[in-house]
């Protein structure tokens, strides 16, 4: 059954308002494929009928399920390893240089999905700067992925996606058919639900913000709004890491582009004000 234009417009508006993700024309197939299982679970004949029922009731749990179904949650351990090398090899040393006697660092992992990114940050800093007190705020709009992240329990398949064997031995223990992440790592990460268009989460200001492989799902106006919120959340002299194909060029000139080997990151504001 072909998705009606009215159904697609409603879903696109719902997802844009709740997550800032833009579903452009041509993504009808994505809406159809992601929402068809929800329609079947509700005992309805198709996505059009399912969406029609949503339009007749106030915003609730079922609307959240639609947004979550259309939010991409692709992730892996140490995804794009060059970002983590930049973190430990350049960003942390630069923060220490600017703030002699630095003893703690606050990091925001935005769009954290099921937790692999913030936990990778925690392990990287435990390995590279064990004397540094690290606190990480990890956020996502999906409550379902946050439940998985908080549990810190992963399958062998999930661990095979990027986790070095040495870190598996050091920070994980067998738990049935899966693997449980150690409390040493989990205690450094606090998870919370957050929409990137909203005010920054608790824990600001942050020294480092990871917002990787998220902005390219947003339209230009939404990207500018998100970057405004990031400026409110980051400490002067702090660092922002984006995905490899993402850029701030032509969107926000408040950030200093810092090229590194196989990686680019950005620095905000006057570091002397930190």
MARDREN-850950 format. One record per residue (C-alpha): residue in one letter; x, y, z. Coordinates in nm, 4 decimals. Layout:
residues N
+----+----------+----------+----------+
! aa !        X !        Y !        Z !
+----+----------+----------+----------+
!  A !        X !        Y !        Z !
...
+----+----------+----------+----------+
//
This chain:
residues 274
+----+----------+----------+----------+
! aa !        X !        Y !        Z !
+----+----------+----------+----------+
!  X !   0.0000 !   0.0000 !   0.0000 !
!  X !   0.1386 !   0.3412 !  -0.1003 !
!  X !   0.1817 !   0.5915 !   0.1800 !
!  X !  -0.0446 !   0.8947 !   0.1382 !
!  X !   0.1068 !   1.2413 !   0.1128 !
!  X !  -0.1020 !   1.3507 !   0.4125 !
!  X !   0.0350 !   1.0686 !   0.6282 !
!  X !   0.3931 !   1.1445 !   0.5310 !
!  X !   0.3467 !   1.5168 !   0.6024 !
!  X !   0.2084 !   1.4434 !   0.9500 !
!  X !   0.4890 !   1.2020 !   1.0379 !
!  X !   0.7579 !   1.4334 !   0.9006 !
!  X !   0.6211 !   1.7240 !   1.1069 !
!  X !   0.6003 !   1.5071 !   1.4202 !
!  X !   0.9577 !   1.3838 !   1.3839 !
!  X !   1.0903 !   1.7327 !   1.3056 !
!  X !   0.9245 !   1.8848 !   1.6143 !
!  X !   1.0343 !   1.6071 !   1.8488 !
!  X !   1.3852 !   1.5316 !   1.7217 !
!  X !   1.4839 !   1.8051 !   1.4716 !
!  X !   1.5389 !   1.5344 !   1.2083 !
!  X !   1.4141 !   1.6357 !   0.8629 !
!  X !   1.2364 !   1.3664 !   0.6622 !
!  X !   1.2550 !   1.5114 !   0.3129 !
!  X !   1.0470 !   1.4085 !   0.0141 !
!  X !   1.1689 !   1.0735 !  -0.1109 !
!  X !   1.1832 !   0.9213 !   0.2398 !
!  X !   0.8293 !   0.7813 !   0.2167 !
!  X !   0.9738 !   0.4311 !   0.1829 !
!  X !   1.1569 !   0.4776 !   0.5147 !
!  X !   0.8397 !   0.5843 !   0.6953 !
!  X !   0.6480 !   0.2932 !   0.5437 !
!  X !   0.9100 !   0.0317 !   0.6381 !
!  X !   0.9750 !   0.1631 !   0.9919 !
!  X !   0.6097 !   0.2137 !   1.0880 !
!  X !   0.4607 !  -0.0980 !   0.9285 !
!  X !   0.5587 !  -0.3175 !   1.2283 !
!  X !   0.3943 !  -0.0682 !   1.4661 !
!  X !   0.0757 !  -0.0757 !   1.2576 !
!  X !   0.0719 !  -0.4575 !   1.2678 !
!  X !   0.1246 !  -0.4584 !   1.6443 !
!  X !  -0.1730 !  -0.2248 !   1.6778 !
!  X !  -0.3867 !  -0.4649 !   1.4690 !
!  X !  -0.4316 !  -0.2149 !   1.1870 !
!  X !  -0.4204 !  -0.2738 !   0.8124 !
!  X !  -0.1473 !  -0.0274 !   0.7244 !
!  X !   0.0564 !   0.2805 !   0.8095 !
!  X !  -0.2071 !   0.5254 !   0.6859 !
!  X !  -0.4676 !   0.3808 !   0.9237 !
!  X !  -0.2146 !   0.3672 !   1.2072 !
!  X !  -0.1168 !   0.7318 !   1.1650 !
!  X !  -0.4829 !   0.8335 !   1.1396 !
!  X !  -0.5406 !   0.6908 !   1.4894 !
!  X !  -0.2473 !   0.8969 !   1.6213 !
!  X !  -0.3922 !   1.2147 !   1.4774 !
!  X !  -0.7109 !   1.1654 !   1.6784 !
!  X !  -0.5484 !   1.1527 !   2.0236 !
!  X !  -0.3183 !   1.3805 !   2.2285 !
!  X !   0.0571 !   1.3253 !   2.2125 !
!  X !   0.1526 !   1.0156 !   2.4069 !
!  X !   0.3568 !   0.6968 !   2.4217 !
!  X !   0.2541 !   0.5800 !   2.0744 !
!  X !   0.3774 !   0.9051 !   1.9212 !
!  X !   0.7106 !   0.8524 !   2.0987 !
!  X !   0.7312 !   0.5074 !   1.9393 !
!  X !   0.6933 !   0.6660 !   1.5953 !
!  X !   0.9754 !   0.9118 !   1.6627 !
!  X !   1.2001 !   0.6364 !   1.7992 !
!  X !   1.1266 !   0.4131 !   1.4997 !
!  X !   1.2433 !   0.6868 !   1.2648 !
!  X !   1.5540 !   0.7827 !   1.4599 !
!  X !   1.8715 !   0.6228 !   1.3290 !
!  X !   2.0680 !   0.4569 !   1.6108 !
!  X !   2.3714 !   0.3253 !   1.4239 !
!  X !   2.6738 !   0.3054 !   1.6531 !
!  X !   2.9866 !   0.1062 !   1.7346 !
!  X !   3.2827 !   0.1121 !   1.9735 !
!  X !   3.5492 !   0.3752 !   1.8998 !
!  X !   3.3664 !   0.4715 !   1.5817 !
!  X !   3.6155 !   0.6652 !   1.3679 !
!  X !   3.9172 !   0.5973 !   1.5881 !
!  X !   4.0855 !   0.9210 !   1.4776 !
!  X !   3.8400 !   1.1237 !   1.6869 !
!  X !   3.9483 !   0.9350 !   1.9987 !
!  X !   4.3154 !   0.9785 !   1.9094 !
!  X !   4.2518 !   1.3514 !   1.8767 !
!  X !   4.0769 !   1.3509 !   2.2145 !
!  X !   4.3618 !   1.1854 !   2.4034 !
!  X !   4.6534 !   1.3150 !   2.1965 !
!  X !   4.5564 !   1.6773 !   2.1296 !
!  X !   4.2410 !   1.7945 !   2.3038 !
!  X !   4.3163 !   1.6834 !   2.6595 !
!  X !   4.6787 !   1.8086 !   2.6407 !
!  X !   4.5509 !   2.1439 !   2.5077 !
!  X !   4.3045 !   2.1761 !   2.7955 !
!  X !   4.5792 !   2.0977 !   3.0456 !
!  X !   4.8100 !   2.3505 !   2.8813 !
!  X !   4.5470 !   2.6248 !   2.9059 !
!  X !   4.4450 !   2.5351 !   3.2595 !
!  X !   4.7513 !   2.4242 !   3.4576 !
!  X !   4.6560 !   2.1995 !   3.7432 !
!  X !   4.3469 !   2.0726 !   3.5593 !
!  X !   4.2057 !   1.7789 !   3.7566 !
!  X !   3.8655 !   1.7165 !   3.5969 !
!  X !   3.7000 !   1.7215 !   3.2565 !
!  X !   3.3328 !   1.7249 !   3.1625 !
!  X !   3.2227 !   1.5703 !   2.8329 !
!  X !   2.8853 !   1.5691 !   2.6567 !
!  X !   2.8147 !   1.2782 !   2.4212 !
!  X !   2.5056 !   1.3914 !   2.2277 !
!  X !   2.3044 !   1.1391 !   2.0284 !
!  X !   2.4672 !   0.8611 !   2.2286 !
!  X !   2.2393 !   0.5771 !   2.1123 !
!  X !   2.3012 !   0.2536 !   2.3071 !
!  X !   2.6071 !   0.3897 !   2.4857 !
!  X !   2.9060 !   0.2741 !   2.2844 !
!  X !   3.0345 !   0.6272 !   2.2230 !
!  X !   3.0288 !   0.7625 !   2.5816 !
!  X !   3.1654 !   0.4361 !   2.7163 !
!  X !   3.4413 !   0.4479 !   2.4528 !
!  X !   3.5248 !   0.8027 !   2.5659 !
!  X !   3.5413 !   0.6851 !   2.9269 !
!  X !   3.7711 !   0.3927 !   2.8444 !
!  X !   3.9942 !   0.6074 !   2.6232 !
!  X !   4.0450 !   0.8597 !   2.9034 !
!  X !   4.0932 !   0.5915 !   3.1669 !
!  X !   4.3741 !   0.4532 !   2.9533 !
!  X !   4.5344 !   0.7834 !   2.8515 !
!  X !   4.4742 !   1.0032 !   3.1594 !
!  X !   4.3965 !   0.7780 !   3.4579 !
!  X !   4.4522 !   1.0586 !   3.7118 !
!  X !   4.1987 !   1.2881 !   3.5453 !
!  X !   3.8482 !   1.2908 !   3.6957 !
!  X !   3.6130 !   1.2423 !   3.4004 !
!  X !   3.2374 !   1.2893 !   3.4016 !
!  X !   3.0364 !   1.2260 !   3.0865 !
!  X !   2.6778 !   1.3307 !   3.0194 !
!  X !   2.5308 !   1.1117 !   2.7450 !
!  X !   2.2005 !   1.2073 !   2.5838 !
!  X !   1.9591 !   1.0764 !   2.3258 !
!  X !   1.5990 !   1.1432 !   2.2380 !
!  X !   1.5084 !   0.7729 !   2.2527 !
!  X !   1.4222 !   0.6276 !   2.5921 !
!  X !   1.4578 !   0.2756 !   2.4514 !
!  X !   1.8231 !   0.3133 !   2.3535 !
!  X !   1.8947 !   0.4903 !   2.6830 !
!  X !   1.7601 !   0.1898 !   2.8748 !
!  X !   2.0043 !  -0.0322 !   2.6862 !
!  X !   2.2894 !   0.2131 !   2.7469 !
!  X !   2.2304 !   0.2360 !   3.1206 !
!  X !   2.2341 !  -0.1431 !   3.1528 !
!  X !   2.5842 !  -0.1614 !   3.0019 !
!  X !   2.5102 !  -0.5156 !   2.8840 !
!  X !   2.6150 !  -0.6067 !   2.5307 !
!  X !   2.6059 !  -0.9106 !   2.3045 !
!  X !   2.9146 !  -1.0655 !   2.1489 !
!  X !   2.8003 !  -0.9281 !   1.8127 !
!  X !   2.7865 !  -0.5745 !   1.9526 !
!  X !   3.1321 !  -0.6070 !   2.1091 !
!  X !   3.2764 !  -0.7325 !   1.7817 !
!  X !   3.1958 !  -0.3937 !   1.6290 !
!  X !   3.5116 !  -0.2022 !   1.7129 !
!  X !   3.6024 !  -0.3000 !   2.0693 !
!  X !   3.9749 !  -0.3837 !   2.1096 !
!  X !   4.0377 !  -0.7225 !   2.2687 !
!  X !   4.2540 !  -0.5700 !   2.5422 !
!  X !   3.9678 !  -0.3465 !   2.6559 !
!  X !   3.7244 !  -0.6364 !   2.6513 !
!  X !   3.9503 !  -0.8222 !   2.8945 !
!  X !   4.0049 !  -0.5163 !   3.1135 !
!  X !   3.6587 !  -0.3692 !   3.1397 !
!  X !   3.4007 !  -0.6434 !   3.0702 !
!  X !   3.2870 !  -0.9598 !   3.2454 !
!  X !   3.0763 !  -1.2471 !   3.1157 !
!  X !   2.7052 !  -1.2183 !   3.1981 !
!  X !   2.5104 !  -1.5125 !   3.0612 !
!  X !   2.5358 !  -1.5000 !   2.6835 !
!  X !   2.6472 !  -1.1347 !   2.6899 !
!  X !   2.9085 !  -0.9099 !   2.8451 !
!  X !   2.8659 !  -0.6649 !   3.1332 !
!  X !   3.0650 !  -0.3413 !   3.1334 !
!  X !   3.2480 !  -0.2693 !   3.4580 !
!  X !   3.1180 !  -0.0248 !   3.7160 !
!  X !   3.4514 !   0.1602 !   3.6864 !
!  X !   3.3494 !   0.2718 !   3.3377 !
!  X !   2.9737 !   0.2983 !   3.3876 !
!  X !   3.0116 !   0.5241 !   3.6916 !
!  X !   3.1700 !   0.7923 !   3.4731 !
!  X !   2.8645 !   0.8239 !   3.2472 !
!  X !   2.5234 !   0.9720 !   3.3274 !
!  X !   2.2456 !   0.9163 !   3.0724 !
!  X !   1.9443 !   1.1391 !   3.0152 !
!  X !   1.6815 !   1.2024 !   2.7500 !
!  X !   1.7374 !   1.5247 !   2.5592 !
!  X !   1.6227 !   1.6997 !   2.2434 !
!  X !   1.9106 !   1.8877 !   2.0820 !
!  X !   1.6835 !   2.1858 !   2.0115 !
!  X !   1.6168 !   2.2268 !   2.3833 !
!  X !   1.8353 !   2.4003 !   2.6420 !
!  X !   2.1604 !   2.2151 !   2.7224 !
!  X !   2.1358 !   1.9201 !   2.9602 !
!  X !   2.2424 !   1.9381 !   3.3221 !
!  X !   2.6189 !   1.9276 !   3.3614 !
!  X !   2.7081 !   2.2273 !   3.1442 !
!  X !   2.9446 !   2.3885 !   3.0801 !
!  X !   3.1321 !   2.1096 !   2.9045 !
!  X !   3.4982 !   2.0991 !   2.8075 !
!  X !   3.4368 !   1.8629 !   2.5153 !
!  X !   3.1238 !   1.7878 !   2.3120 !
!  X !   3.0865 !   1.4886 !   2.0818 !
!  X !   2.8071 !   1.5460 !   1.8279 !
!  X !   2.9033 !   1.3008 !   1.5574 !
!  X !   2.6984 !   1.1781 !   1.2633 !
!  X !   2.3907 !   1.3637 !   1.3847 !
!  X !   2.3805 !   1.7042 !   1.2151 !
!  X !   2.3571 !   1.5656 !   0.8626 !
!  X !   2.0055 !   1.4399 !   0.9448 !
!  X !   1.8964 !   1.7983 !   1.0169 !
!  X !   1.7952 !   2.0792 !   0.7849 !
!  X !   2.0009 !   2.3988 !   0.7740 !
!  X !   1.7731 !   2.5916 !   1.0112 !
!  X !   1.7753 !   2.3093 !   1.2675 !
!  X !   2.1549 !   2.2796 !   1.2447 !
!  X !   2.1916 !   2.6493 !   1.3235 !
!  X !   1.9593 !   2.6134 !   1.6257 !
!  X !   2.1515 !   2.3124 !   1.7543 !
!  X !   2.4828 !   2.4950 !   1.7216 !
!  X !   2.3378 !   2.7866 !   1.9163 !
!  X !   2.2559 !   2.5461 !   2.1989 !
!  X !   2.6072 !   2.4022 !   2.1817 !
!  X !   2.7538 !   2.7508 !   2.2267 !
!  X !   2.5437 !   2.7818 !   2.5423 !
!  X !   2.6689 !   2.4440 !   2.6651 !
!  X !   3.0429 !   2.4624 !   2.6047 !
!  X !   3.3100 !   2.6225 !   2.8179 !
!  X !   3.5168 !   2.8972 !   2.6466 !
!  X !   3.8107 !   2.7226 !   2.4873 !
!  X !   3.6200 !   2.3940 !   2.4733 !
!  X !   3.6210 !   2.1489 !   2.1848 !
!  X !   3.3534 !   2.0106 !   1.9513 !
!  X !   3.3915 !   1.6900 !   1.7506 !
!  X !   3.1617 !   1.6230 !   1.4545 !
!  X !   3.1319 !   1.3269 !   1.2202 !
!  X !   3.3833 !   1.2865 !   0.9395 !
!  X !   3.1518 !   1.4222 !   0.6679 !
!  X !   3.0031 !   1.7044 !   0.8770 !
!  X !   3.1137 !   2.0668 !   0.8736 !
!  X !   3.0228 !   2.4033 !   1.0247 !
!  X !   3.1183 !   2.5866 !   0.7050 !
!  X !   2.8470 !   2.8324 !   0.6081 !
!  X !   2.6428 !   2.7566 !   0.9215 !
!  X !   2.8227 !   2.9004 !   1.2235 !
!  X !   3.1522 !   3.0945 !   1.2191 !
!  X !   3.1853 !   3.1073 !   1.5988 !
!  X !   3.4100 !   2.8026 !   1.5997 !
!  X !   3.7782 !   2.7744 !   1.5138 !
!  X !   3.8500 !   2.4825 !   1.2833 !
!  X !   4.1424 !   2.2729 !   1.4078 !
!  X !   4.2814 !   2.0288 !   1.1491 !
!  X !   4.4477 !   1.7159 !   1.2802 !
!  X !   4.5808 !   1.3996 !   1.1235 !
!  X !   4.2809 !   1.2334 !   0.9531 !
!  X !   4.0459 !   1.4318 !   1.1730 !
!  X !   3.9057 !   1.7830 !   1.2151 !
!  X !   3.7595 !   1.9303 !   1.5304 !
!  X !   3.6492 !   2.2755 !   1.6418 !
!  X !   3.7326 !   2.5077 !   1.9309 !
!  X !   3.4986 !   2.7681 !   2.0717 !
!  X !   3.5612 !   3.1131 !   2.2148 !
!  X !   3.8465 !   3.2751 !   2.4012 !
!  X !   4.0305 !   2.9996 !   2.5887 !
!  X !   4.1679 !   3.2582 !   2.8353 !
!  X !   3.8116 !   3.3034 !   2.9659 !
!  X !   3.7975 !   2.9397 !   3.0749 !
+----+----------+----------+----------+
//
